[in-house]
Amino acid sequence: MSDAHAGGWSLSSEQVTEAMPPAARRSLVTEAMPQNQVTYFMLKAVVESVDELPEGLKDLYKQIENGENKGKFLLNVEPVEGYSLDNLDNLKNALGTTKGELESAKSALEGFKGLDAKSVRDGLKELERLRKIDPESEAGKLAEERAAAQVGEVTKRFELDIAARDSRNALLEKELTRQLVENTAKAAITAQKGVPELLLQVVTSRMKVVETDGQFSVQVVDNKGVQDWVVKEGTTVPTTVDDLVAKLKANPIYGRAFDAEVKSGGGATGGVKVPGGSSKINPWMPTKASPYGNITEQMKMMREEPALAAAFQEQAKAARGA
């Protein structure tokens, strides 16, 4: 048996005759073969025209409507058990194209051996971004970003310097305040013959530092932290540290921390030893003549020695309370 092959189309003679109707087979044998010989006529898969074909075979062809063989006639064969009439040229061309594309892909992959796919994709994205950059506008943008970064760095360093300076200033101010308060209190306690080690904490707890027109000074406050006042010569004035210490000196409890003598006798009902070394009678202490003390001496002392007068008043109050 032989195969029929034309225009890239291929079919075996057995396929053709098996696919032919009985009438066509008889026509094929009668018209195409010499008498007394039994053989098969070889049919072409594609012919230019059916005019030259026996009448019984013309119906086996159909005209091709598309492709490079348009207008020619194709043998119309029904596929049976996997056998069919195929265009081998198209298959070969497609196979050759596929092989070429495969080889090209393999060659292209050779240059990417050992590379990470994600890194390659990220690199391509960055390359695409760089290609879109306008050098002139990007230069200005980069300069602005660099300047902003430098300004930010300088600002941060400046803020850190300011914070460190403020912290140091706070520490210095706290130390200066402590020293101003303690030194003022020690001076007042020492001036009235008191013991600073015993009285310093009591006195400083009633003192605070205030600033007026850039000048720092100490201020005596009451138990509520408000500025304390005292009446001197009929006028209400701020209490001084000396006034505060004098009150403590006249107090029967805190008075023990002072170098003091209390004398009585000869009609006197109480006295306080003053810094001059002499002893003065407390005019606010009750006497036989008056339960209110010596009012005349009280007025005189309030004019001349207001701090001592305040101390004597505290002493008298404590004595009455006892």
Secondary structure, 3 states (H helix, E strand, C coil): CCEEEECCEEEEHHHHHHHCCHHHHHHHHHHHCCCCCCCCCCCCCEECCCCCCCHHHHCCEEECCCCCCCCCEEECCCCECCECCEEHHHHHHHHHHHHHHHHHHHHHHHCCCCCCHHHHHHHHHHHHHHHCCCHHHHHHHHHHHHHHHHHHHHHHHHHHHHHHHHHHHHHHHHHHHHHHHHHHHHHHHHHCCECHHHHHHHHHCCEEEEEECCEEEEEEECCCCCECEEEECCEEEECCHHHHHHHHHHCCCHHHHECCCCCCECCECCEEECCCCCEEECCCCCCCCCCCCCHHHHHHHHHHCHHHHHHHHHHHHHHHHC
